[in-house]
Amino acid sequence: MARAATTVRSTGRSSAARARTVAGPDHGVAPGLHGCRTDFPILSRTFHGKPLIYLDSAATSQKPRQVIDAEADFYLRLNANVHRGVYALSEEATEAYEAARARVAQFIHAKDPDEIVFVRGTTEAINLVAGGMARGQLSKGDRVVSTEMEHHSNIVPWHLLTQLPGIKLDFVGITDDGRLRQDDLERLVVRGTKLFTFTHVSNVLGTVNPVRELAQRAHDAGALALVDAAQSAPHLPLDVQEMGADFVAFSGHKVLGPTGIGVLWGRKELLNRLPPYMGGGEMIRDVGKDDITYKDPPLRFEAGTPNIAGAVVLSRALDYLSRVGWDDLRSWEFELLRDAHRKLTDAFGDDITIYGPPPGKDREAVLSFSLKGAHPHDVATLLDAEGVAVRAGHHCAQLIMKRYGVPAMTRASYYLYNSTSDTDRLVEALRKVHALLSR
């Protein structure tokens, strides 16, 4: 469905580009925010003879050419180990690696680059905190509170802690419309809770949780607050000072960056209290036969050769994302969400169930749904035959599946390179699937 042209904010391009609108020849819209789809080479591919429609950005984002080129450039010009060599190339690599740390600190408004720990991803970041708390910071009778909304990466590490004597793990439930239950928050996040860990944005429901309010609730109970920002970092500006949490984690591959790199931010005083997560080179100060002393954070948590290229290239991805502009991105994604929600509802009526809050400020552009008479895996397989890539399964969030009484869901997730015409392709393909499977 066509919509009126809307002028987008300048991002430093030419006068012609500044005049560009999101209107275009394909169903009335350009192929993505600012026409940026052309920056993503993989989106020019075809599958089964049809142009790729990529609707799985909640799993991983595609990479712009600028990021791909940055990775090649690192290995062409800067490849050397860091913090160890006294030769010029190593010093250049170290400078680039530490500049990337400073860029991440700027991106999330951290006070000090030393609060940024490079890890492989959100999963490792959460395990780092859980492993550190397991050694000397939890005792019998302590409680960790998570939610039924979490990705397994924010459940399993805490479940492992229950193997310690007397450690309890509780879960805040979810309402029918995909929000955290207020009564559970009041009942569970109380004195005796040592940590409240929760997602900023649900990878299944799209729910945007009120981070500052939840972090304050944790602090009022004497607990720490850890935020899984894997799904929010690509879509929302993160200000760790404003969020009020104690730890925040996100993954590079969801914010246009490479795989195998992620970030743990922690308040400096808390990082100083955590023991090492892994042992090896670079994280030590002195090694003796009977005693070892460790470096201060963040190097204490970066044993061995880090993902140097990943960190440097992540900083370039953050540059790209920042140039897009958060206001434009939020506005465009809300338009995509509202358009997709309406078109799916209009097309399938009572035969489709869309999970999570209705389109609004507390909902990101993630649409998980069930189509009557069709298993999600069959839906995704048949959509693939039409060139439409969506996710099907439990999305590493089985507590959500159990909450809504389904084994799996189909998920379409959007990002800056998508357009409303992508949803038209999705709906057209789903009509074929529905007709085939509902016979």
C-alpha positions as CSV (number, residue, x, y, z in Angstrom):
1,M,0.0,0.0,0.0
2,A,1.5,3.4,-1.0
3,R,1.9,6.1,1.5
4,A,2.7,9.8,1.3
5,A,6.3,10.8,0.8
6,T,8.1,11.9,3.9
7,T,11.3,13.8,3.8
8,V,14.0,12.3,6.0
9,R,16.6,14.2,8.0
10,S,19.9,15.0,6.4
11,T,22.9,12.8,7.2
12,G,25.5,14.9,5.6
13,R,24.9,13.9,2.0
14,S,24.6,16.0,-1.1
15,S,21.6,18.4,-1.7
16,A,20.0,15.8,-4.0
17,A,20.3,13.1,-1.3
18,R,19.0,15.5,1.4
19,A,15.9,15.9,-0.7
20,R,15.4,12.1,-1.0
21,T,12.2,10.8,0.4
22,V,11.1,7.4,1.5
23,A,8.7,7.4,-1.5
24,G,9.9,5.4,-4.5
25,P,8.8,3.4,-7.4
26,D,8.3,0.0,-5.7
27,H,4.9,0.0,-4.1
28,G,5.4,3.6,-3.2
29,V,8.4,3.2,-1.0
30,A,12.2,3.2,-1.4
31,P,14.1,0.0,-0.5
32,G,14.9,0.8,3.0
33,L,15.7,3.8,5.1
34,H,17.4,6.6,3.0
35,G,17.6,4.1,0.2
36,C,20.4,2.4,2.1
37,R,19.5,-1.1,0.8
38,T,22.2,-0.7,-1.9
39,D,24.8,-0.6,0.9
40,F,24.1,-4.3,1.6
41,P,25.4,-6.5,-1.1
42,I,23.8,-9.7,0.1
43,L,20.4,-8.2,-0.4
44,S,20.9,-8.3,-4.2
45,R,21.0,-12.1,-4.2
46,T,18.2,-14.3,-5.5
47,F,17.0,-17.6,-4.0
48,H,14.9,-20.1,-6.0
49,G,14.8,-17.5,-8.8
50,K,13.3,-14.8,-6.6
51,P,14.9,-11.7,-5.0
52,L,15.8,-12.1,-1.4
53,I,13.5,-10.6,1.2
54,Y,15.4,-10.8,4.5
55,L,13.2,-10.7,7.5
56,D,15.4,-12.3,10.2
57,S,17.4,-9.3,11.5
58,A,16.5,-10.3,15.1
59,A,18.8,-13.3,14.6
60,T,21.6,-11.4,12.9
61,S,21.7,-8.2,10.8
62,Q,23.1,-8.0,7.4
63,K,26.4,-6.0,6.9
64,P,26.8,-2.9,4.8
65,R,29.7,-2.7,2.3
66,Q,31.4,-0.2,4.5
67,V,31.7,-2.8,7.3
68,I,32.8,-5.6,5.0
69,D,35.5,-3.3,3.5
70,A,36.6,-2.4,7.0
71,E,37.3,-6.1,7.9
72,A,39.3,-6.6,4.7
73,D,41.2,-3.3,5.5
74,F,42.2,-4.5,8.9
75,Y,43.8,-7.7,7.6
76,L,45.4,-5.8,4.7
77,R,47.0,-3.1,6.8
78,L,46.8,-3.7,10.6
79,N,47.0,-7.4,11.4
80,A,49.2,-7.9,14.5
81,N,48.6,-9.0,18.0
82,V,47.8,-6.3,20.6
83,H,49.3,-5.1,23.9
84,R,52.4,-7.3,23.4
85,G,54.6,-6.2,20.5
86,V,56.9,-3.1,20.7
87,Y,57.1,-2.9,16.9
88,A,55.2,-0.3,15.0
89,L,52.6,-2.6,13.4
90,S,51.6,-4.1,16.8
91,E,51.4,-0.6,18.3
92,E,49.0,0.5,15.4
93,A,46.9,-2.6,16.0
94,T,46.7,-1.9,19.7
95,E,45.8,1.7,19.1
96,A,43.0,0.7,16.8
97,Y,41.7,-1.9,19.3
98,E,41.7,0.5,22.1
99,A,40.1,3.2,19.9
100,A,37.3,0.7,19.2
101,R,36.8,0.3,23.0
102,A,36.5,4.1,23.3
103,R,34.1,4.2,20.4
104,V,31.8,1.6,22.1
105,A,32.0,3.6,25.3
106,Q,30.9,6.7,23.4
107,F,28.1,4.7,21.7
108,I,26.5,3.7,24.9
109,H,27.6,6.8,26.9
110,A,29.8,4.9,29.4
111,K,31.9,7.1,31.7
112,D,35.1,5.3,31.0
113,P,36.4,3.1,28.2
114,D,37.8,0.8,30.9
115,E,34.1,-0.2,31.6
116,I,33.9,-1.9,28.2
117,V,34.9,-5.6,28.1
118,F,35.1,-7.2,24.6
119,V,33.6,-10.7,24.6
120,R,32.2,-13.0,21.9
121,G,28.7,-11.8,22.3
122,T,25.8,-11.3,24.7
123,T,25.9,-14.9,25.8
124,E,29.5,-14.7,26.9
125,A,28.9,-11.4,28.6
126,I,26.1,-12.8,30.7
127,N,28.1,-15.9,31.5
128,L,31.0,-13.7,32.6
129,V,28.9,-11.9,35.2
130,A,27.2,-15.2,36.3
131,G,30.5,-17.0,36.7
132,G,32.0,-14.1,38.6
133,M,29.0,-13.9,41.0
134,A,29.2,-17.7,41.5
135,R,32.6,-17.3,43.1
136,G,32.2,-15.6,46.4
137,Q,29.3,-13.2,45.8
138,L,26.4,-15.4,46.4
139,S,25.5,-17.4,49.5
140,K,22.8,-19.7,50.7
141,G,19.4,-18.0,50.6
142,D,20.2,-15.6,47.8
143,R,17.9,-15.2,44.9
144,V,18.3,-14.3,41.2
145,V,15.2,-13.1,39.4
146,S,14.8,-13.3,35.6
147,T,11.7,-13.2,33.5
148,E,9.8,-15.6,31.3
149,M,10.5,-13.2,28.4
150,E,14.2,-14.0,28.2
151,H,16.4,-15.6,25.6
152,H,18.0,-18.8,26.8
153,S,21.3,-16.8,27.1
154,N,19.8,-15.0,30.0
155,I,18.3,-18.0,31.7
156,V,20.7,-20.9,31.4
157,P,23.7,-19.2,33.1
158,W,21.5,-18.3,36.1
159,H,20.0,-21.8,36.1
160,L,23.5,-23.2,36.5
161,L,24.0,-21.1,39.6
162,T,21.1,-23.0,41.3
163,Q,23.6,-25.9,41.5
164,L,25.2,-23.9,44.3
165,P,23.7,-24.7,47.7
166,G,20.7,-22.6,48.5
167,I,20.7,-20.3,45.5
168,K,17.2,-19.8,44.1
169,L,16.0,-18.6,40.6
170,D,12.6,-17.1,40.1
171,F,10.9,-15.7,37.0
172,V,8.6,-12.8,36.5
173,G,5.7,-13.8,34.3
174,I,4.2,-12.3,31.1
175,T,0.7,-10.9,30.6
176,D,-1.5,-12.0,27.7
177,D,-0.4,-8.9,25.7
178,G,3.3,-9.6,26.2
179,R,4.3,-7.4,29.1
180,L,5.9,-8.2,32.4
181,R,3.5,-9.0,35.2
182,Q,3.4,-6.1,37.7
183,D,2.3,-8.4,40.6
184,D,5.2,-10.7,40.0
185,L,7.6,-7.8,40.0
186,E,6.3,-6.7,43.4
187,R,6.4,-10.2,44.8
188,L,9.8,-11.3,43.5
189,V,12.1,-8.3,43.2
190,V,12.4,-7.8,47.0
191,R,15.0,-8.0,49.7
192,G,17.0,-11.2,49.4
193,T,17.3,-10.7,45.6
194,K,20.9,-10.3,44.6
195,L,20.4,-9.8,40.9
196,F,17.5,-8.9,38.6
197,T,18.3,-9.7,35.0
198,F,16.0,-8.9,32.2
199,T,15.8,-8.1,28.5
200,H,15.5,-4.6,27.1
201,V,13.6,-5.8,24.0
202,S,12.1,-9.3,23.6
203,N,13.4,-11.2,20.6
204,V,10.0,-12.9,20.2
205,L,7.4,-10.4,21.4
206,G,9.1,-7.1,20.5
207,T,8.2,-5.8,23.9
208,V,10.3,-2.8,25.0
209,N,10.7,-3.0,28.8
210,P,11.1,0.1,31.0
211,V,14.7,-0.4,31.8
212,R,15.2,2.5,34.2
213,E,12.1,1.7,36.2
214,L,13.1,-2.0,36.4
215,A,16.7,-1.2,37.4
216,Q,15.4,1.2,40.1
217,R,13.2,-1.6,41.4
218,A,16.2,-3.8,41.7
219,H,18.2,-1.2,43.5
220,D,15.4,-0.5,45.9
221,A,15.5,-4.2,46.8
222,G,19.3,-4.1,47.3
223,A,19.9,-6.0,44.1
224,L,22.0,-5.5,41.0
225,A,20.4,-5.1,37.6
226,L,21.7,-6.7,34.4
227,V,20.2,-5.8,31.0
228,D,20.3,-8.0,28.0
229,A,20.5,-5.3,25.2
230,A,21.1,-7.7,22.3
231,Q,17.8,-6.7,20.7
232,S,17.7,-3.0,21.7
233,A,21.2,-1.9,20.7
234,P,20.4,-2.1,17.0
235,H,17.2,-0.1,17.3
236,L,17.4,2.2,20.3
237,P,20.0,4.7,21.5
238,L,21.6,3.2,24.7
239,D,22.7,5.5,27.5
240,V,24.0,3.3,30.3
241,Q,23.9,6.2,32.7
242,E,20.3,7.0,32.0
243,M,19.3,3.3,32.1
244,G,20.6,3.0,35.6
245,A,21.6,-0.6,35.4
246,D,24.8,-2.2,36.7
247,F,25.6,-4.4,33.7
248,V,24.6,-4.1,30.0
249,A,25.4,-6.6,27.3
250,F,25.0,-6.6,23.5
251,S,26.3,-8.4,20.4
252,G,28.1,-6.9,17.5
253,H,26.5,-9.1,14.8
254,K,23.0,-7.6,15.5
255,V,24.2,-4.0,15.1
256,L,25.6,-4.4,11.5
257,G,28.9,-5.7,12.8
258,P,30.7,-9.0,12.5
259,T,30.0,-12.2,14.4
260,G,32.1,-13.3,17.3
261,I,32.4,-9.9,19.0
262,G,30.2,-8.4,21.8
263,V,30.3,-6.0,24.6
264,L,29.8,-6.2,28.4
265,W,29.5,-2.8,30.1
266,G,29.8,-2.8,33.9
267,R,30.2,-0.2,36.5
268,K,33.9,0.1,37.2
269,E,33.6,-0.7,40.9
270,L,31.6,-3.8,40.1
271,L,34.0,-5.0,37.5
272,N,36.8,-4.5,40.0
273,R,35.0,-6.9,42.4
274,L,34.6,-9.7,39.8
275,P,37.2,-12.5,39.6
276,P,38.6,-13.5,36.2
277,Y,36.3,-15.4,33.9
278,M,39.1,-17.2,32.0
279,G,42.8,-17.6,32.6
280,G,45.6,-17.2,30.1
281,G,47.8,-14.6,28.5
282,E,47.4,-10.8,28.8
283,M,45.0,-10.9,31.7
284,I,47.8,-11.5,34.3
285,R,50.1,-9.1,36.1
286,D,52.5,-11.7,37.6
287,V,52.6,-15.5,37.6
288,G,54.4,-17.5,40.2
289,K,54.3,-21.1,41.1
290,D,52.2,-20.4,44.2
291,D,50.4,-17.1,43.4
292,I,49.0,-15.2,40.5
293,T,48.0,-11.5,40.3
294,Y,45.7,-10.2,37.7
295,K,45.4,-7.0,35.7
296,D,42.6,-4.5,36.3
297,P,39.5,-4.6,34.1
298,P,38.9,-4.7,31.3
299,L,42.0,-6.7,30.4
300,R,41.3,-9.0,33.4
301,F,38.4,-10.5,31.4
302,E,40.1,-10.6,28.0
303,A,42.4,-13.7,28.3
304,G,44.3,-14.7,25.2
305,T,44.3,-13.0,21.8
306,P,41.1,-11.1,21.5
307,N,38.9,-10.7,18.4
308,I,40.9,-7.6,17.4
309,A,39.5,-7.3,13.9
310,G,36.0,-7.9,15.3
311,A,36.3,-5.0,17.8
312,V,37.8,-2.6,15.2
313,V,35.1,-3.5,12.6
314,L,32.4,-3.2,15.2
315,S,33.4,0.4,15.8
316,R,32.9,1.0,12.0
317,A,29.5,-0.6,12.2
318,L,28.5,1.8,15.0
319,D,29.7,4.7,12.9
320,Y,27.4,3.6,10.1
321,L,24.4,3.1,12.5
322,S,25.0,6.5,14.1
323,R,25.1,8.3,10.7
324,V,21.7,6.9,9.9
325,G,20.2,8.8,12.9
326,W,18.1,7.3,15.7
327,D,15.1,9.5,15.1
328,D,14.9,8.4,11.5
329,L,15.5,4.8,12.3
330,R,12.8,4.7,15.1
331,S,10.3,6.4,12.8
332,W,10.9,4.1,9.9
333,E,10.8,0.9,12.0
334,F,7.6,2.0,13.6
335,E,6.1,2.5,10.1
336,L,7.3,-0.9,9.1
337,L,5.8,-2.5,12.3
338,R,2.4,-0.7,11.9
339,D,2.2,-1.5,8.2
340,A,3.1,-5.2,8.7
341,H,0.7,-5.7,11.7
342,R,-2.1,-4.2,9.7
343,K,-1.5,-6.1,6.5
344,L,-1.1,-9.4,8.2
345,T,-4.3,-8.9,10.2
346,D,-6.3,-7.7,7.2
347,A,-5.1,-10.6,5.1
348,F,-5.7,-13.4,7.5
349,G,-8.1,-12.2,10.2
350,D,-8.8,-14.8,12.9
351,D,-6.5,-17.3,11.1
352,I,-3.4,-15.5,12.4
353,T,-2.3,-14.8,15.9
354,I,0.3,-12.1,16.4
355,Y,2.0,-12.2,19.8
356,G,3.1,-9.3,21.9
357,P,1.9,-5.7,22.5
358,P,0.1,-3.8,19.8
359,P,2.2,-1.4,17.7
360,G,3.3,1.5,19.9
361,K,6.3,3.0,21.6
362,D,6.8,-0.1,23.7
363,R,7.0,-2.5,20.7
364,E,9.9,-3.1,18.3
365,A,9.5,-4.2,14.7
366,V,9.5,-8.0,15.6
367,L,6.3,-9.9,14.6
368,S,6.0,-13.5,15.9
369,F,2.9,-15.2,14.7
370,S,1.0,-18.5,14.4
371,L,-1.0,-19.3,11.2
372,K,-4.0,-21.5,11.7
373,G,-3.5,-25.0,10.5
374,A,0.2,-24.5,9.7
375,H,3.3,-25.5,11.6
376,P,5.8,-22.7,11.8
377,H,8.6,-24.8,10.3
378,D,6.4,-25.6,7.3
379,V,5.5,-21.9,6.9
380,A,9.1,-20.9,6.9
381,T,10.1,-23.6,4.5
382,L,7.4,-22.6,2.0
383,L,8.2,-18.9,2.4
384,D,11.8,-19.7,1.6
385,A,10.6,-21.1,-1.7
386,E,9.2,-17.6,-2.4
387,G,12.5,-15.9,-1.5
388,V,11.3,-14.7,1.9
389,A,13.6,-15.5,4.8
390,V,11.9,-15.7,8.2
391,R,12.7,-17.5,11.4
392,A,10.7,-20.5,12.8
393,G,11.1,-22.4,16.0
394,H,11.2,-21.6,19.7
395,H,13.7,-18.7,19.1
396,C,15.8,-19.8,22.1
397,A,12.9,-18.6,24.2
398,Q,11.0,-21.7,25.3
399,L,9.5,-20.1,28.4
400,I,7.6,-17.8,26.0
401,M,6.4,-20.7,23.9
402,K,5.2,-22.5,27.1
403,R,3.5,-19.4,28.3
404,Y,1.4,-19.1,25.2
405,G,0.9,-22.8,24.7
406,V,2.6,-23.3,21.4
407,P,5.7,-25.4,20.3
408,A,7.0,-22.7,18.0
409,M,6.2,-19.5,16.2
410,T,7.1,-17.9,12.9
411,R,8.9,-14.6,13.2
412,A,9.5,-11.7,10.8
413,S,11.9,-9.1,12.1
414,Y,12.7,-5.8,10.4
415,Y,15.7,-3.5,10.2
416,L,16.7,-0.3,8.4
417,Y,17.2,-1.9,5.0
418,N,13.6,-3.3,4.9
419,S,10.6,-1.6,3.3
420,T,6.9,-1.9,3.3
421,S,7.1,-3.7,-0.1
422,D,9.0,-6.5,1.7
423,T,5.8,-7.0,3.8
424,D,3.8,-7.1,0.6
425,R,6.0,-9.9,-0.6
426,L,5.6,-11.6,2.8
427,V,1.8,-11.4,2.7
428,E,1.7,-12.5,-0.9
429,A,3.8,-15.6,-0.1
430,L,1.8,-16.3,3.1
431,R,-1.4,-16.3,1.1
432,K,0.0,-19.2,-1.0
433,V,1.2,-21.0,2.1
434,H,-2.2,-20.6,3.8
435,A,-4.1,-21.8,0.8
436,L,-1.8,-24.9,0.5
437,L,-1.8,-25.8,4.2
438,S,-5.4,-25.1,5.0
439,R,-6.9,-27.5,2.4
